Amino acid sequence: RMAGPVPGSYHYSLWFTDLTTGKETYEVGRYLDFLKDEDPDYVYTLDFNRAYNPYCAYNSTYECPYPPPSNRLKVAVTAGEKVPGV
């Protein structure tokens, strides 16, 4: 969680893997950022077209956290950034 662009708002990163991980996309997983709003039901629309690779995909000096088991999707997310250099 990081401070968002509006005072009192928060920017979150969702780390995830899917069925493309390690094949079409980076082997550790990808990230997706979103702003937390004040929806009392905590319903969000996530745009997977904005999924991106972590810094460790481009530079081995960076350490990347692994997505938790609850964020390992059993579907292929074909949107967003793919394997670097391909």
PDB file with one MODEL, atoms N, CA, C and O in Angstrom:
MODEL        1
ATOM      1  N   ARG A   1       0.850  -1.165   0.000  1.00  0.00           N
ATOM      2  CA  ARG A   1       0.000   0.000   0.000  1.00  0.00           C
ATOM      3  C   ARG A   1       0.897   1.229   0.000  1.00  0.00           C
ATOM      4  O   ARG A   1       1.855   1.310   0.769  1.00  0.00           O
ATOM      5  N   MET A   2       0.583   2.178  -0.861  1.00  0.00           N
ATOM      6  CA  MET A   2       1.288   3.451  -0.937  1.00  0.00           C
ATOM      7  C   MET A   2       0.250   4.560  -1.005  1.00  0.00           C
ATOM      8  O   MET A   2      -0.890   4.322  -1.404  1.00  0.00           O
ATOM      9  N   ALA A   3       0.632   5.751  -0.622  1.00  0.00           N
ATOM     10  CA  ALA A   3      -0.282   6.890  -0.706  1.00  0.00           C
ATOM     11  C   ALA A   3      -0.658   7.133  -2.156  1.00  0.00           C
ATOM     12  O   ALA A   3       0.199   7.090  -3.037  1.00  0.00           O
ATOM     13  N   GLY A   4      -1.936   7.387  -2.408  1.00  0.00           N
ATOM     14  CA  GLY A   4      -2.425   7.651  -3.757  1.00  0.00           C
ATOM     15  C   GLY A   4      -2.341   9.123  -4.109  1.00  0.00           C
ATOM     16  O   GLY A   4      -1.848   9.928  -3.319  1.00  0.00           O
ATOM     17  N   PRO A   5      -2.821   9.481  -5.296  1.00  0.00           N
ATOM     18  CA  PRO A   5      -2.719  10.860  -5.775  1.00  0.00           C
ATOM     19  C   PRO A   5      -3.641  11.842  -5.046  1.00  0.00           C
ATOM     20  O   PRO A   5      -3.415  13.051  -5.080  1.00  0.00           O
ATOM     21  N   VAL A   6      -4.663  11.327  -4.399  1.00  0.00           N
ATOM     22  CA  VAL A   6      -5.613  12.178  -3.671  1.00  0.00           C
ATOM     23  C   VAL A   6      -5.400  11.921  -2.177  1.00  0.00           C
ATOM     24  O   VAL A   6      -5.321  10.764  -1.764  1.00  0.00           O
ATOM     25  N   PRO A   7      -5.305  12.976  -1.358  1.00  0.00           N
ATOM     26  CA  PRO A   7      -5.132  12.754   0.079  1.00  0.00           C
ATOM     27  C   PRO A   7      -6.175  11.782   0.625  1.00  0.00           C
ATOM     28  O   PRO A   7      -7.370  11.924   0.363  1.00  0.00           O
ATOM     29  N   GLY A   8      -5.711  10.796   1.385  1.00  0.00           N
ATOM     30  CA  GLY A   8      -6.612   9.790   1.948  1.00  0.00           C
ATOM     31  C   GLY A   8      -6.856   8.596   1.040  1.00  0.00           C
ATOM     32  O   GLY A   8      -7.494   7.630   1.459  1.00  0.00           O
ATOM     33  N   SER A   9      -6.360   8.639  -0.207  1.00  0.00           N
ATOM     34  CA  SER A   9      -6.510   7.490  -1.101  1.00  0.00           C
ATOM     35  C   SER A   9      -5.236   6.644  -1.040  1.00  0.00           C
ATOM     36  O   SER A   9      -4.163   7.133  -0.686  1.00  0.00           O
ATOM     37  N   TYR A  10      -5.380   5.389  -1.387  1.00  0.00           N
ATOM     38  CA  TYR A  10      -4.240   4.481  -1.337  1.00  0.00           C
ATOM     39  C   TYR A  10      -4.101   3.725  -2.647  1.00  0.00           C
ATOM     40  O   TYR A  10      -5.084   3.338  -3.279  1.00  0.00           O
ATOM     41  N   HIS A  11      -2.863   3.530  -3.027  1.00  0.00           N
ATOM     42  CA  HIS A  11      -2.476   2.834  -4.243  1.00  0.00           C
ATOM     43  C   HIS A  11      -2.022   1.442  -3.795  1.00  0.00           C
ATOM     44  O   HIS A  11      -1.175   1.326  -2.909  1.00  0.00           O
ATOM     45  N   TYR A  12      -2.567   0.404  -4.390  1.00  0.00           N
ATOM     46  CA  TYR A  12      -2.218  -0.969  -4.035  1.00  0.00           C
ATOM     47  C   TYR A  12      -1.633  -1.691  -5.236  1.00  0.00           C
ATOM     48  O   TYR A  12      -1.934  -1.364  -6.384  1.00  0.00           O
ATOM     49  N   SER A  13      -0.790  -2.682  -4.955  1.00  0.00           N
ATOM     50  CA  SER A  13      -0.270  -3.567  -5.988  1.00  0.00           C
ATOM     51  C   SER A  13      -0.779  -4.971  -5.705  1.00  0.00           C
ATOM     52  O   SER A  13      -0.690  -5.464  -4.580  1.00  0.00           O
ATOM     53  N   LEU A  14      -1.302  -5.595  -6.722  1.00  0.00           N
ATOM     54  CA  LEU A  14      -1.760  -6.977  -6.641  1.00  0.00           C
ATOM     55  C   LEU A  14      -0.735  -7.817  -7.389  1.00  0.00           C
ATOM     56  O   LEU A  14      -0.512  -7.592  -8.579  1.00  0.00           O
ATOM     57  N   TRP A  15      -0.117  -8.764  -6.732  1.00  0.00           N
ATOM     58  CA  TRP A  15       0.852  -9.660  -7.363  1.00  0.00           C
ATOM     59  C   TRP A  15       0.128 -10.946  -7.696  1.00  0.00           C
ATOM     60  O   TRP A  15      -0.572 -11.502  -6.850  1.00  0.00           O
ATOM     61  N   PHE A  16       0.289 -11.425  -8.918  1.00  0.00           N
ATOM     62  CA  PHE A  16      -0.445 -12.630  -9.301  1.00  0.00           C
ATOM     63  C   PHE A  16       0.338 -13.484 -10.296  1.00  0.00           C
ATOM     64  O   PHE A  16       1.239 -13.005 -10.985  1.00  0.00           O
ATOM     65  N   THR A  17      -0.030 -14.755 -10.350  1.00  0.00           N
ATOM     66  CA  THR A  17       0.408 -15.659 -11.401  1.00  0.00           C
ATOM     67  C   THR A  17      -0.856 -16.177 -12.085  1.00  0.00           C
ATOM     68  O   THR A  17      -1.958 -16.068 -11.547  1.00  0.00           O
ATOM     69  N   ASP A  18      -0.678 -16.737 -13.266  1.00  0.00           N
ATOM     70  CA  ASP A  18      -1.800 -17.318 -14.009  1.00  0.00           C
ATOM     71  C   ASP A  18      -1.243 -18.435 -14.880  1.00  0.00           C
ATOM     72  O   ASP A  18      -0.070 -18.784 -14.750  1.00  0.00           O
ATOM     73  N   LEU A  19      -2.042 -18.993 -15.747  1.00  0.00           N
ATOM     74  CA  LEU A  19      -1.593 -20.121 -16.571  1.00  0.00           C
ATOM     75  C   LEU A  19      -0.565 -19.737 -17.641  1.00  0.00           C
ATOM     76  O   LEU A  19      -0.003 -20.618 -18.291  1.00  0.00           O
ATOM     77  N   THR A  20      -0.311 -18.442 -17.832  1.00  0.00           N
ATOM     78  CA  THR A  20       0.734 -18.020 -18.781  1.00  0.00           C
ATOM     79  C   THR A  20       2.086 -17.825 -18.089  1.00  0.00           C
ATOM     80  O   THR A  20       3.105 -17.671 -18.762  1.00  0.00           O
ATOM     81  N   THR A  21       2.106 -17.830 -16.748  1.00  0.00           N
ATOM     82  CA  THR A  21       3.330 -17.575 -15.985  1.00  0.00           C
ATOM     83  C   THR A  21       4.394 -18.619 -16.301  1.00  0.00           C
ATOM     84  O   THR A  21       4.145 -19.823 -16.253  1.00  0.00           O
ATOM     85  N   GLY A  22       5.592 -18.122 -16.628  1.00  0.00           N
ATOM     86  CA  GLY A  22       6.705 -19.005 -16.957  1.00  0.00           C
ATOM     87  C   GLY A  22       6.712 -19.482 -18.390  1.00  0.00           C
ATOM     88  O   GLY A  22       7.657 -20.144 -18.819  1.00  0.00           O
ATOM     89  N   LYS A  23       5.673 -19.156 -19.140  1.00  0.00           N
ATOM     90  CA  LYS A  23       5.600 -19.537 -20.558  1.00  0.00           C
ATOM     91  C   LYS A  23       5.584 -18.282 -21.407  1.00  0.00           C
ATOM     92  O   LYS A  23       6.557 -17.977 -22.096  1.00  0.00           O
ATOM     93  N   GLU A  24       4.480 -17.555 -21.357  1.00  0.00           N
ATOM     94  CA  GLU A  24       4.337 -16.310 -22.116  1.00  0.00           C
ATOM     95  C   GLU A  24       4.671 -15.086 -21.277  1.00  0.00           C
ATOM     96  O   GLU A  24       4.956 -14.014 -21.809  1.00  0.00           O
ATOM     97  N   THR A  25       4.632 -15.257 -19.957  1.00  0.00           N
ATOM     98  CA  THR A  25       4.872 -14.133 -19.053  1.00  0.00           C
ATOM     99  C   THR A  25       5.983 -14.490 -18.070  1.00  0.00           C
ATOM    100  O   THR A  25       6.393 -15.648 -17.982  1.00  0.00           O
ATOM    101  N   TYR A  26       6.463 -13.502 -17.339  1.00  0.00           N
ATOM    102  CA  TYR A  26       7.598 -13.673 -16.439  1.00  0.00           C
ATOM    103  C   TYR A  26       7.347 -14.786 -15.425  1.00  0.00           C
ATOM    104  O   TYR A  26       6.237 -14.933 -14.913  1.00  0.00           O
ATOM    105  N   GLU A  27       8.390 -15.567 -15.141  1.00  0.00           N
ATOM    106  CA  GLU A  27       8.261 -16.779 -14.329  1.00  0.00           C
ATOM    107  C   GLU A  27       7.881 -16.553 -12.868  1.00  0.00           C
ATOM    108  O   GLU A  27       7.381 -17.477 -12.225  1.00  0.00           O
ATOM    109  N   VAL A  28       8.099 -15.365 -12.326  1.00  0.00           N
ATOM    110  CA  VAL A  28       7.731 -15.084 -10.944  1.00  0.00           C
ATOM    111  C   VAL A  28       6.283 -14.607 -10.845  1.00  0.00           C
ATOM    112  O   VAL A  28       5.633 -14.811  -9.819  1.00  0.00           O
ATOM    113  N   GLY A  29       5.781 -13.984 -11.884  1.00  0.00           N
ATOM    114  CA  GLY A  29       4.432 -13.446 -11.889  1.00  0.00           C
ATOM    115  C   GLY A  29       4.442 -12.002 -12.363  1.00  0.00           C
ATOM    116  O   GLY A  29       5.474 -11.478 -12.781  1.00  0.00           O
ATOM    117  N   ARG A  30       3.290 -11.375 -12.292  1.00  0.00           N
ATOM    118  CA  ARG A  30       3.152  -9.981 -12.719  1.00  0.00           C
ATOM    119  C   ARG A  30       2.431  -9.190 -11.647  1.00  0.00           C
ATOM    120  O   ARG A  30       1.885  -9.751 -10.697  1.00  0.00           O
ATOM    121  N   TYR A  31       2.438  -7.877 -11.817  1.00  0.00           N
ATOM    122  CA  TYR A  31       1.812  -6.959 -10.874  1.00  0.00           C
ATOM    123  C   TYR A  31       0.698  -6.203 -11.574  1.00  0.00           C
ATOM    124  O   TYR A  31       0.711  -6.014 -12.790  1.00  0.00           O
ATOM    125  N   LEU A  32      -0.253  -5.784 -10.779  1.00  0.00           N
ATOM    126  CA  LEU A  32      -1.344  -4.956 -11.261  1.00  0.00           C
ATOM    127  C   LEU A  32      -1.634  -3.927 -10.173  1.00  0.00           C
ATOM    128  O   LEU A  32      -1.895  -4.297  -9.028  1.00  0.00           O
ATOM    129  N   ASP A  33      -1.592  -2.648 -10.515  1.00  0.00           N
ATOM    130  CA  ASP A  33      -1.825  -1.579  -9.553  1.00  0.00           C
ATOM    131  C   ASP A  33      -3.254  -1.064  -9.660  1.00  0.00           C
ATOM    132  O   ASP A  33      -3.841  -1.051 -10.742  1.00  0.00           O
ATOM    133  N   PHE A  34      -3.808  -0.638  -8.528  1.00  0.00           N
ATOM    134  CA  PHE A  34      -5.132  -0.032  -8.528  1.00  0.00           C
ATOM    135  C   PHE A  34      -5.256   0.887  -7.321  1.00  0.00           C
ATOM    136  O   PHE A  34      -4.482   0.786  -6.369  1.00  0.00           O
ATOM    137  N   LEU A  35      -6.228   1.776  -7.369  1.00  0.00           N
ATOM    138  CA  LEU A  35      -6.515   2.673  -6.260  1.00  0.00           C
ATOM    139  C   LEU A  35      -7.669   2.111  -5.447  1.00  0.00           C
ATOM    140  O   LEU A  35      -8.687   1.685  -5.994  1.00  0.00           O
ATOM    141  N   LYS A  36      -7.495   2.117  -4.144  1.00  0.00           N
ATOM    142  CA  LYS A  36      -8.587   1.699  -3.268  1.00  0.00           C
ATOM    143  C   LYS A  36      -9.543   2.874  -3.145  1.00  0.00           C
ATOM    144  O   LYS A  36      -9.130   3.991  -2.837  1.00  0.00           O
ATOM    145  N   ASP A  37     -10.809   2.620  -3.385  1.00  0.00           N
ATOM    146  CA  ASP A  37     -11.789   3.690  -3.199  1.00  0.00           C
ATOM    147  C   ASP A  37     -12.659   3.347  -1.994  1.00  0.00           C
ATOM    148  O   ASP A  37     -12.413   2.363  -1.297  1.00  0.00           O
ATOM    149  N   GLU A  38     -13.640   4.140  -1.767  1.00  0.00           N
ATOM    150  CA  GLU A  38     -14.460   3.968  -0.575  1.00  0.00           C
ATOM    151  C   GLU A  38     -15.735   3.166  -0.828  1.00  0.00           C
ATOM    152  O   GLU A  38     -16.737   3.374  -0.143  1.00  0.00           O
ATOM    153  N   ASP A  39     -15.715   2.263  -1.789  1.00  0.00           N
ATOM    154  CA  ASP A  39     -16.867   1.396  -2.042  1.00  0.00           C
ATOM    155  C   ASP A  39     -17.108   0.525  -0.806  1.00  0.00           C
ATOM    156  O   ASP A  39     -16.229  -0.248  -0.426  1.00  0.00           O
ATOM    157  N   PRO A  40     -18.275   0.635  -0.173  1.00  0.00           N
ATOM    158  CA  PRO A  40     -18.518  -0.144   1.049  1.00  0.00           C
ATOM    159  C   PRO A  40     -18.536  -1.653   0.799  1.00  0.00           C
ATOM    160  O   PRO A  40     -18.352  -2.427   1.738  1.00  0.00           O
ATOM    161  N   ASP A  41     -18.752  -2.082  -0.434  1.00  0.00           N
ATOM    162  CA  ASP A  41     -18.762  -3.510  -0.751  1.00  0.00           C
ATOM    163  C   ASP A  41     -17.390  -4.018  -1.189  1.00  0.00           C
ATOM    164  O   ASP A  41     -17.210  -5.213  -1.421  1.00  0.00           O
ATOM    165  N   TYR A  42     -16.420  -3.099  -1.302  1.00  0.00           N
ATOM    166  CA  TYR A  42     -15.059  -3.452  -1.740  1.00  0.00           C
ATOM    167  C   TYR A  42     -15.057  -4.183  -3.075  1.00  0.00           C
ATOM    168  O   TYR A  42     -14.366  -5.187  -3.244  1.00  0.00           O
ATOM    169  N   VAL A  43     -15.836  -3.670  -4.019  1.00  0.00           N
ATOM    170  CA  VAL A  43     -15.887  -4.229  -5.370  1.00  0.00           C
ATOM    171  C   VAL A  43     -15.026  -3.358  -6.268  1.00  0.00           C
ATOM    172  O   VAL A  43     -15.194  -2.139  -6.305  1.00  0.00           O
ATOM    173  N   TYR A  44     -14.110  -3.978  -6.988  1.00  0.00           N
ATOM    174  CA  TYR A  44     -13.188  -3.251  -7.859  1.00  0.00           C
ATOM    175  C   TYR A  44     -13.217  -3.849  -9.250  1.00  0.00           C
ATOM    176  O   TYR A  44     -13.442  -5.047  -9.420  1.00  0.00           O
ATOM    177  N   THR A  45     -12.990  -3.013 -10.235  1.00  0.00           N
ATOM    178  CA  THR A  45     -12.796  -3.484 -11.601  1.00  0.00           C
ATOM    179  C   THR A  45     -11.301  -3.431 -11.872  1.00  0.00           C
ATOM    180  O   THR A  45     -10.695  -2.361 -11.815  1.00  0.00           O
ATOM    181  N   LEU A  46     -10.707  -4.574 -12.163  1.00  0.00           N
ATOM    182  CA  LEU A  46      -9.275  -4.649 -12.435  1.00  0.00           C
ATOM    183  C   LEU A  46      -9.053  -4.755 -13.935  1.00  0.00           C
ATOM    184  O   LEU A  46      -9.672  -5.584 -14.602  1.00  0.00           O
ATOM    185  N   ASP A  47      -8.177  -3.925 -14.462  1.00  0.00           N
ATOM    186  CA  ASP A  47      -7.861  -3.923 -15.881  1.00  0.00           C
ATOM    187  C   ASP A  47      -6.547  -4.675 -16.085  1.00  0.00           C
ATOM    188  O   ASP A  47      -5.472  -4.102 -15.910  1.00  0.00           O
ATOM    189  N   PHE A  48      -6.629  -5.949 -16.454  1.00  0.00           N
ATOM    190  CA  PHE A  48      -5.443  -6.774 -16.627  1.00  0.00           C
ATOM    191  C   PHE A  48      -4.603  -6.349 -17.830  1.00  0.00           C
ATOM    192  O   PHE A  48      -3.482  -6.830 -17.993  1.00  0.00           O
ATOM    193  N   ASN A  49      -5.122  -5.459 -18.671  1.00  0.00           N
ATOM    194  CA  ASN A  49      -4.299  -4.892 -19.732  1.00  0.00           C
ATOM    195  C   ASN A  49      -3.135  -4.090 -19.137  1.00  0.00           C
ATOM    196  O   ASN A  49      -2.130  -3.854 -19.807  1.00  0.00           O
ATOM    197  N   ARG A  50      -3.279  -3.682 -17.892  1.00  0.00           N
ATOM    198  CA  ARG A  50      -2.247  -2.892 -17.210  1.00  0.00           C
ATOM    199  C   ARG A  50      -1.277  -3.752 -16.393  1.00  0.00           C
ATOM    200  O   ARG A  50      -0.429  -3.212 -15.683  1.00  0.00           O
ATOM    201  N   ALA A  51      -1.391  -5.068 -16.482  1.00  0.00           N
ATOM    202  CA  ALA A  51      -0.470  -5.954 -15.761  1.00  0.00           C
ATOM    203  C   ALA A  51       0.948  -5.734 -16.283  1.00  0.00           C
ATOM    204  O   ALA A  51       1.159  -5.598 -17.488  1.00  0.00           O
ATOM    205  N   TYR A  52       1.904  -5.701 -15.379  1.00  0.00           N
ATOM    206  CA  TYR A  52       3.286  -5.438 -15.784  1.00  0.00           C
ATOM    207  C   TYR A  52       4.255  -6.348 -15.035  1.00  0.00           C
ATOM    208  O   TYR A  52       3.929  -6.919 -13.994  1.00  0.00           O
ATOM    209  N   ASN A  53       5.457  -6.463 -15.600  1.00  0.00           N
ATOM    210  CA  ASN A  53       6.514  -7.259 -14.991  1.00  0.00           C
ATOM    211  C   ASN A  53       7.192  -6.480 -13.873  1.00  0.00           C
ATOM    212  O   ASN A  53       7.329  -5.260 -13.959  1.00  0.00           O
ATOM    213  N   PRO A  54       7.617  -7.178 -12.826  1.00  0.00           N
ATOM    214  CA  PRO A  54       8.349  -6.509 -11.751  1.00  0.00           C
ATOM    215  C   PRO A  54       9.773  -6.173 -12.207  1.00  0.00           C
ATOM    216  O   PRO A  54      10.241  -6.679 -13.227  1.00  0.00           O
ATOM    217  N   TYR A  55      10.455  -5.316 -11.443  1.00  0.00           N
ATOM    218  CA  TYR A  55      11.818  -4.909 -11.791  1.00  0.00           C
ATOM    219  C   TYR A  55      12.765  -6.090 -11.933  1.00  0.00           C
ATOM    220  O   TYR A  55      13.683  -6.043 -12.751  1.00  0.00           O
ATOM    221  N   CYS A  56      12.561  -7.153 -11.152  1.00  0.00           N
ATOM    222  CA  CYS A  56      13.470  -8.299 -11.214  1.00  0.00           C
ATOM    223  C   CYS A  56      13.424  -9.001 -12.572  1.00  0.00           C
ATOM    224  O   CYS A  56      14.325  -9.778 -12.888  1.00  0.00           O
ATOM    225  N   ALA A  57      12.411  -8.746 -13.367  1.00  0.00           N
ATOM    226  CA  ALA A  57      12.334  -9.333 -14.710  1.00  0.00           C
ATOM    227  C   ALA A  57      13.390  -8.716 -15.631  1.00  0.00           C
ATOM    228  O   ALA A  57      13.754  -9.308 -16.647  1.00  0.00           O
ATOM    229  N   TYR A  58      13.872  -7.545 -15.280  1.00  0.00           N
ATOM    230  CA  TYR A  58      14.804  -6.805 -16.132  1.00  0.00           C
ATOM    231  C   TYR A  58      16.201  -6.669 -15.541  1.00  0.00           C
ATOM    232  O   TYR A  58      17.155  -6.380 -16.263  1.00  0.00           O
ATOM    233  N   ASN A  59      16.326  -6.876 -14.226  1.00  0.00           N
ATOM    234  CA  ASN A  59      17.614  -6.678 -13.575  1.00  0.00           C
ATOM    235  C   ASN A  59      17.730  -7.657 -12.409  1.00  0.00           C
ATOM    236  O   ASN A  59      16.924  -7.616 -11.479  1.00  0.00           O
ATOM    237  N   SER A  60      18.726  -8.532 -12.458  1.00  0.00           N
ATOM    238  CA  SER A  60      18.869  -9.585 -11.446  1.00  0.00           C
ATOM    239  C   SER A  60      19.275  -9.055 -10.071  1.00  0.00           C
ATOM    240  O   SER A  60      19.266  -9.814  -9.102  1.00  0.00           O
ATOM    241  N   THR A  61      19.626  -7.779  -9.959  1.00  0.00           N
ATOM    242  CA  THR A  61      19.979  -7.239  -8.636  1.00  0.00           C
ATOM    243  C   THR A  61      18.739  -6.938  -7.800  1.00  0.00           C
ATOM    244  O   THR A  61      18.857  -6.690  -6.600  1.00  0.00           O
ATOM    245  N   TYR A  62      17.557  -6.953  -8.404  1.00  0.00           N
ATOM    246  CA  TYR A  62      16.309  -6.721  -7.671  1.00  0.00           C
ATOM    247  C   TYR A  62      15.743  -8.047  -7.185  1.00  0.00           C
ATOM    248  O   TYR A  62      15.815  -9.053  -7.891  1.00  0.00           O
ATOM    249  N   GLU A  63      15.187  -8.050  -5.995  1.00  0.00           N
ATOM    250  CA  GLU A  63      14.482  -9.200  -5.445  1.00  0.00           C
ATOM    251  C   GLU A  63      12.989  -8.938  -5.597  1.00  0.00           C
ATOM    252  O   GLU A  63      12.523  -7.828  -5.342  1.00  0.00           O
ATOM    253  N   CYS A  64      12.248  -9.942  -6.006  1.00  0.00           N
ATOM    254  CA  CYS A  64      10.805  -9.785  -6.177  1.00  0.00           C
ATOM    255  C   CYS A  64      10.063 -10.677  -5.202  1.00  0.00           C
ATOM    256  O   CYS A  64      10.446 -11.831  -5.006  1.00  0.00           O
ATOM    257  N   PRO A  65       9.011 -10.165  -4.588  1.00  0.00           N
ATOM    258  CA  PRO A  65       8.173 -11.028  -3.753  1.00  0.00           C
ATOM    259  C   PRO A  65       7.357 -11.960  -4.642  1.00  0.00           C
ATOM    260  O   PRO A  65       6.968 -11.595  -5.752  1.00  0.00           O
ATOM    261  N   TYR A  66       7.104 -13.155  -4.147  1.00  0.00           N
ATOM    262  CA  TYR A  66       6.274 -14.108  -4.870  1.00  0.00           C
ATOM    263  C   TYR A  66       4.814 -13.900  -4.492  1.00  0.00           C
ATOM    264  O   TYR A  66       4.502 -13.621  -3.334  1.00  0.00           O
ATOM    265  N   PRO A  67       3.925 -14.035  -5.462  1.00  0.00           N
ATOM    266  CA  PRO A  67       2.497 -13.900  -5.144  1.00  0.00           C
ATOM    267  C   PRO A  67       2.067 -14.981  -4.154  1.00  0.00           C
ATOM    268  O   PRO A  67       2.549 -16.111  -4.230  1.00  0.00           O
ATOM    269  N   PRO A  68       1.171 -14.651  -3.230  1.00  0.00           N
ATOM    270  CA  PRO A  68       0.677 -15.658  -2.287  1.00  0.00           C
ATOM    271  C   PRO A  68      -0.198 -16.686  -3.020  1.00  0.00           C
ATOM    272  O   PRO A  68      -0.712 -16.401  -4.102  1.00  0.00           O
ATOM    273  N   PRO A  69      -0.362 -17.855  -2.447  1.00  0.00           N
ATOM    274  CA  PRO A  69      -1.192 -18.889  -3.091  1.00  0.00           C
ATOM    275  C   PRO A  69      -2.581 -18.406  -3.493  1.00  0.00           C
ATOM    276  O   PRO A  69      -3.118 -18.858  -4.505  1.00  0.00           O
ATOM    277  N   SER A  70      -3.167 -17.504  -2.728  1.00  0.00           N
ATOM    278  CA  SER A  70      -4.513 -17.013  -3.050  1.00  0.00           C
ATOM    279  C   SER A  70      -4.537 -16.171  -4.326  1.00  0.00           C
ATOM    280  O   SER A  70      -5.612 -15.931  -4.876  1.00  0.00           O
ATOM    281  N   ASN A  71      -3.386 -15.722  -4.802  1.00  0.00           N
ATOM    282  CA  ASN A  71      -3.314 -14.907  -6.020  1.00  0.00           C
ATOM    283  C   ASN A  71      -2.791 -15.700  -7.208  1.00  0.00           C
ATOM    284  O   ASN A  71      -2.343 -15.108  -8.190  1.00  0.00           O
ATOM    285  N   ARG A  72      -2.839 -17.004  -7.140  1.00  0.00           N
ATOM    286  CA  ARG A  72      -2.428 -17.863  -8.247  1.00  0.00           C
ATOM    287  C   ARG A  72      -3.685 -18.272  -9.017  1.00  0.00           C
ATOM    288  O   ARG A  72      -4.395 -19.206  -8.643  1.00  0.00           O
ATOM    289  N   LEU A  73      -3.930 -17.547 -10.092  1.00  0.00           N
ATOM    290  CA  LEU A  73      -5.164 -17.729 -10.856  1.00  0.00           C
ATOM    291  C   LEU A  73      -5.107 -18.995 -11.701  1.00  0.00           C
ATOM    292  O   LEU A  73      -4.052 -19.335 -12.235  1.00  0.00           O
ATOM    293  N   LYS A  74      -6.212 -19.682 -11.823  1.00  0.00           N
ATOM    294  CA  LYS A  74      -6.298 -20.916 -12.599  1.00  0.00           C
ATOM    295  C   LYS A  74      -6.852 -20.659 -13.998  1.00  0.00           C
ATOM    296  O   LYS A  74      -7.463 -21.537 -14.608  1.00  0.00           O
ATOM    297  N   VAL A  75      -6.629 -19.450 -14.493  1.00  0.00           N
ATOM    298  CA  VAL A  75      -7.014 -19.053 -15.843  1.00  0.00           C
ATOM    299  C   VAL A  75      -5.809 -18.391 -16.498  1.00  0.00           C
ATOM    300  O   VAL A  75      -4.881 -17.964 -15.811  1.00  0.00           O
ATOM    301  N   ALA A  76      -5.822 -18.307 -17.815  1.00  0.00           N
ATOM    302  CA  ALA A  76      -4.762 -17.610 -18.552  1.00  0.00           C
ATOM    303  C   ALA A  76      -5.167 -16.148 -18.710  1.00  0.00           C
ATOM    304  O   ALA A  76      -6.222 -15.837 -19.262  1.00  0.00           O
ATOM    305  N   VAL A  77      -4.314 -15.263 -18.219  1.00  0.00           N
ATOM    306  CA  VAL A  77      -4.526 -13.824 -18.403  1.00  0.00           C
ATOM    307  C   VAL A  77      -3.620 -13.413 -19.558  1.00  0.00           C
ATOM    308  O   VAL A  77      -2.425 -13.188 -19.369  1.00  0.00           O
ATOM    309  N   THR A  78      -4.196 -13.318 -20.754  1.00  0.00           N
ATOM    310  CA  THR A  78      -3.395 -13.035 -21.948  1.00  0.00           C
ATOM    311  C   THR A  78      -3.183 -11.544 -22.168  1.00  0.00           C
ATOM    312  O   THR A  78      -2.498 -11.149 -23.112  1.00  0.00           O
ATOM    313  N   ALA A  79      -3.756 -10.723 -21.319  1.00  0.00           N
ATOM    314  CA  ALA A  79      -3.584  -9.267 -21.418  1.00  0.00           C
ATOM    315  C   ALA A  79      -2.347  -8.855 -20.632  1.00  0.00           C
ATOM    316  O   ALA A  79      -1.838  -9.607 -19.801  1.00  0.00           O
ATOM    317  N   GLY A  80      -1.878  -7.649 -20.911  1.00  0.00           N
ATOM    318  CA  GLY A  80      -0.763  -7.093 -20.151  1.00  0.00           C
ATOM    319  C   GLY A  80       0.595  -7.431 -20.721  1.00  0.00           C
ATOM    320  O   GLY A  80       0.711  -8.003 -21.805  1.00  0.00           O
ATOM    321  N   GLU A  81       1.622  -7.067 -19.968  1.00  0.00           N
ATOM    322  CA  GLU A  81       3.004  -7.233 -20.409  1.00  0.00           C
ATOM    323  C   GLU A  81       3.393  -8.701 -20.432  1.00  0.00           C
ATOM    324  O   GLU A  81       2.991  -9.477 -19.565  1.00  0.00           O
ATOM    325  N   LYS A  82       4.181  -9.074 -21.437  1.00  0.00           N
ATOM    326  CA  LYS A  82       4.612 -10.464 -21.619  1.00  0.00           C
ATOM    327  C   LYS A  82       6.068 -10.627 -21.195  1.00  0.00           C
ATOM    328  O   LYS A  82       6.628  -9.751 -20.535  1.00  0.00           O
ATOM    329  N   VAL A  83       6.685 -11.756 -21.577  1.00  0.00           N
ATOM    330  CA  VAL A  83       8.083 -12.034 -21.253  1.00  0.00           C
ATOM    331  C   VAL A  83       8.972 -10.952 -21.855  1.00  0.00           C
ATOM    332  O   VAL A  83       8.803 -10.590 -23.020  1.00  0.00           O
ATOM    333  N   PRO A  84       9.933 -10.425 -21.063  1.00  0.00           N
ATOM    334  CA  PRO A  84      10.842  -9.406 -21.603  1.00  0.00           C
ATOM    335  C   PRO A  84      11.629  -9.925 -22.799  1.00  0.00           C
ATOM    336  O   PRO A  84      12.082 -11.070 -22.804  1.00  0.00           O
ATOM    337  N   GLY A  85      11.787  -9.096 -23.791  1.00  0.00           N
ATOM    338  CA  GLY A  85      12.593  -9.429 -24.958  1.00  0.00           C
ATOM    339  C   GLY A  85      11.922 -10.290 -25.996  1.00  0.00           C
ATOM    340  O   GLY A  85      12.553 -10.659 -26.986  1.00  0.00           O
ATOM    341  N   VAL A  86      10.653 -10.626 -25.801  1.00  0.00           N
ATOM    342  CA  VAL A  86       9.949 -11.479 -26.773  1.00  0.00           C
ATOM    343  C   VAL A  86       8.974 -10.648 -27.554  1.00  0.00           C
ATOM    344  O   VAL A  86       8.278 -11.170 -28.425  1.00  0.00           O
TER     345      VAL A  86
ENDMDL
END
